[in-house]
Structure formats: structure tokens, C-alpha cells
Amino acid sequence: MVVDLAASPLGGNVAASVPGTTLVTGNGVTVIGAGELPSAMPRAASTAYSRNIAALLTYLSRDGQLTPDPDDEIQAGILVTHDGHVIRPGGSRP
């Protein structure tokens, strides 16, 4: 699943996204064009969400660089690919 928070009539972050639409690609990937999502959330929810994302990015980085670790329990739960490999749940490689 990919959620494009920048989906708009002018484009977004995902080539296949369409604003306000959920679609499934030929490879079975669900693409959600949710460009209106940030503005639709109340201020407190938006603030909490942004703090969580900032904390996650801080956790995932060292010296300003993203340093994914598929053996880390937290990162294994969110890591999709690493070093050109698709990561399975639990962080193991296929």
C-alpha cells in the first residue's frame, strides 16, 4: 500500500496516484491518492501525526542520514525494501 499525501491535479509523489481515489495496480499494490488528508484532520491530530513522523525519522537516522536496520524490531515492522531486496515481515530477507 502506498499513500500519496501530495496527490493533486498537478501531480503528486506517486505517478499512479489520482486525487481522492484508491486504485490497485497490476502488481497488486494499492495506491491511495490522499492529497486532502492533512487538511481534513483536526489541528491536534495533525500535530500528533507530524510529531510521530518526526520522531520516527529521528529514530531511523544517524548523523543526518537514514540508516535502516532490518534487524531492529521497530524498523523491521515498517521496512519494505533494503539494499535492493524486498524485506519480509520480521526483517528477514527472502
C-alpha positions as CSV (number, residue, x, y, z in Angstrom):
1,M,0.0,0.0,0.0
2,V,1.2,3.5,-0.9
3,V,-0.5,6.6,0.4
4,D,0.3,9.7,-1.6
5,L,-0.3,12.7,0.7
6,A,0.6,15.1,-2.1
7,A,-1.8,13.8,-4.7
8,S,-3.3,16.8,-6.6
9,P,-4.5,17.7,-10.1
10,L,-0.9,18.9,-10.7
11,G,0.6,15.6,-9.8
12,G,1.9,14.1,-6.6
13,N,4.7,11.9,-5.2
14,V,3.5,8.7,-6.9
15,A,3.0,8.6,-10.6
16,A,-0.1,6.3,-10.4
17,S,-1.9,8.3,-7.8
18,V,-5.2,10.1,-8.6
19,P,-6.5,12.6,-6.0
20,G,-9.3,11.2,-3.9
21,T,-9.1,7.8,-5.5
22,T,-7.9,4.4,-4.3
23,L,-6.7,2.0,-7.0
24,V,-4.9,-1.3,-7.3
25,T,-2.0,-1.6,-9.8
26,G,-1.5,-4.7,-12.0
27,N,1.1,-5.9,-9.4
28,G,-1.5,-5.7,-6.6
29,V,-0.2,-2.5,-4.9
30,T,-2.9,-0.3,-3.5
31,V,-2.3,3.4,-4.3
32,I,-4.3,5.9,-2.3
33,G,-4.4,9.5,-3.6
34,A,-5.0,11.2,-0.3
35,G,-3.8,14.8,-1.0
36,E,-6.6,16.3,1.1
37,L,-5.8,14.1,4.2
38,P,-3.6,16.6,6.1
39,S,-6.1,19.4,5.7
40,A,-9.0,17.2,6.6
41,M,-7.6,16.3,10.0
42,P,-8.2,18.4,13.1
43,R,-5.2,20.5,14.2
44,A,-4.4,18.3,17.2
45,A,-4.4,15.1,15.2
46,S,-2.2,16.8,12.5
47,T,0.2,17.9,15.2
48,A,0.4,14.5,16.8
49,Y,0.9,12.9,13.4
50,S,3.7,15.2,12.5
51,R,5.4,14.7,15.8
52,N,5.2,10.9,15.3
53,I,6.7,11.1,11.8
54,A,9.5,13.4,13.1
55,A,10.3,11.0,15.9
56,L,10.3,8.1,13.5
57,L,12.7,9.8,11.1
58,T,14.9,10.8,14.0
59,Y,15.0,7.1,15.1
60,L,15.8,5.9,11.6
61,S,18.7,8.3,11.1
62,R,22.2,8.9,12.4
63,D,24.3,12.0,11.6
64,G,21.6,13.2,9.2
65,Q,21.5,10.0,7.1
66,L,18.8,7.4,7.0
67,T,20.3,4.2,8.4
68,P,17.8,1.4,8.1
69,D,18.4,-1.7,10.1
70,P,16.3,-4.7,9.2
71,D,17.3,-6.5,12.4
72,D,15.8,-3.7,14.6
73,E,12.4,-4.8,15.8
74,I,10.8,-1.4,15.2
75,Q,12.3,-0.9,11.8
76,A,11.6,-4.5,10.7
77,G,7.9,-3.7,11.1
78,I,8.0,-0.8,8.7
79,L,10.8,-1.6,6.3
80,V,9.6,-2.7,2.9
81,T,12.9,-2.8,0.9
82,H,16.6,-2.6,1.8
83,D,19.7,-2.8,-0.3
84,G,17.7,-3.9,-3.4
85,H,15.8,-6.7,-1.5
86,V,12.2,-6.9,-0.5
87,I,12.1,-7.5,3.2
88,R,9.6,-10.0,4.7
89,P,7.8,-9.3,8.0
90,G,10.2,-9.7,10.9
91,G,13.1,-8.3,8.9
92,S,14.4,-11.4,7.2
93,R,15.4,-11.5,3.6
94,P,13.8,-13.8,1.1
